[in-house]
């Protein structure tokens, strides 16, 4: 689950950074856990395994800083219940 960061220079000279991650291994692992019922116990559910780039994209689309996202549990719940996180969910219940 290696995260790659690449610097991109636009025609007008501005430098942007782009992050990429191969999420296929995560999707395969999540599928295995879901199919084999490895969702944790009733006291501690294993809700999801989320690649970094997926949560970052969701957070950035909403204008949230990393600190805001981590400090407010409502943001994490909204993300985990979103369509963006659905492919990475192990336990299907509402968070």
Secondary structure, 3 states (H helix, E strand, C coil): CCEEEEEEECCCCCEEEEEEECCHHHHHHHHHHHHCCCCECCCCECCECCCHHHHHHHHHHCCCCHHHHHHCHHHHHHHHCCHHHHCCECCCCCC
